[in-house]
């Protein structure tokens, strides 16, 4: 079974339930918000790819609706909200 099929069946992995992903997510958000400019979902995904973020984080970002984020906190809250809806 491909990864895409598995995700379609189960939905995105719940990032907030995976403490082992916290350092990778923190590194990604620190890199992305190193300057005080708003960030789009596409930029966030591009930065995740650049830092070789784990697949679970990539899939969670892909599940986000297209929007602009003004802070790392907004991203984290959005990841939690999207995952609660999908769960």
Phi, psi and omega per residue, in radians:
X1 nan 2.347 -3.141
X2 -1.303 2.826 3.120
X3 -1.065 -0.710 -3.136
X4 -1.068 -0.717 3.120
X5 -1.150 -0.680 3.128
X6 -1.135 -0.722 3.127
X7 -1.162 -0.699 3.131
X8 -1.081 -0.617 -3.139
X9 -1.310 -0.746 -3.014
X10 -1.750 -0.344 -3.014
X11 1.502 3.057 -3.120
X12 -1.096 2.655 3.061
X13 -1.190 2.460 -3.117
X14 -1.387 1.747 -3.065
X15 -1.075 -0.674 -3.092
X16 -1.170 -0.306 3.109
X17 -1.594 0.013 -3.076
X18 -2.043 1.582 -3.126
X19 -1.043 -0.509 -3.126
X20 -1.189 -0.295 3.114
X21 -1.546 -0.224 -3.068
X22 -0.994 -0.809 3.134
X23 -1.070 -0.698 3.133
X24 -1.162 -0.725 3.118
X25 -1.157 -0.715 3.116
X26 -1.098 -0.742 3.116
X27 -1.096 -0.755 3.125
X28 -1.075 -0.835 -3.100
X29 -1.174 -0.631 3.089
X30 -1.116 -0.712 3.118
X31 -1.166 -0.813 -3.055
X32 -1.164 -0.675 -3.092
X33 -1.817 0.554 3.108
X34 -1.210 -0.371 3.030
X35 -2.067 2.642 -3.061
X36 -1.417 0.817 3.118
X37 -1.942 2.547 3.096
X38 -1.057 2.640 -3.060
X39 -2.217 2.330 3.093
X40 -1.490 2.897 3.083
X41 -1.062 -0.662 3.128
X42 -1.108 -0.770 3.109
X43 -1.100 -0.715 3.123
X44 -1.067 -0.760 3.116
X45 -1.151 -0.719 3.114
X46 -1.068 -0.760 3.113
X47 -1.150 -0.639 3.105
X48 -1.088 -0.709 3.095
X49 -1.160 -0.658 -3.109
X50 -1.147 -0.560 -3.133
X51 -1.714 0.202 3.135
X52 0.961 0.844 3.117
X53 -1.090 2.617 3.113
X54 -1.027 2.670 -3.104
X55 -0.980 -0.626 3.140
X56 -1.057 -0.680 3.117
X57 -1.227 -0.761 3.107
X58 -1.013 -0.790 -3.132
X59 -1.135 -0.662 3.123
X60 -1.171 -0.686 3.104
X61 -1.167 -0.710 3.115
X62 -1.088 -0.490 -3.135
X63 -1.339 -0.243 3.141
X64 -1.244 2.536 3.022
X65 -1.221 2.670 3.123
X66 -1.138 2.162 3.111
X67 -2.861 3.114 3.101
X68 -1.943 2.320 3.134
X69 -1.871 2.461 3.135
X70 -1.792 -0.221 -3.135
X71 -2.705 2.853 3.081
X72 -1.118 -0.580 3.115
X73 -1.082 -0.706 3.097
X74 -1.059 -0.705 3.131
X75 -1.121 -0.846 -3.120
X76 -1.044 -0.788 3.117
X77 -1.093 -0.702 3.133
X78 -1.153 -0.695 3.099
X79 -1.075 -0.730 3.135
X80 -1.154 -0.770 -3.124
X81 -1.126 -0.787 3.135
X82 -1.075 -0.745 -3.096
X83 -1.217 -0.582 3.096
X84 -1.184 -0.658 3.111
X85 -1.158 -0.723 -3.105
X86 -1.306 -0.407 -3.067
X87 -1.230 nan nan
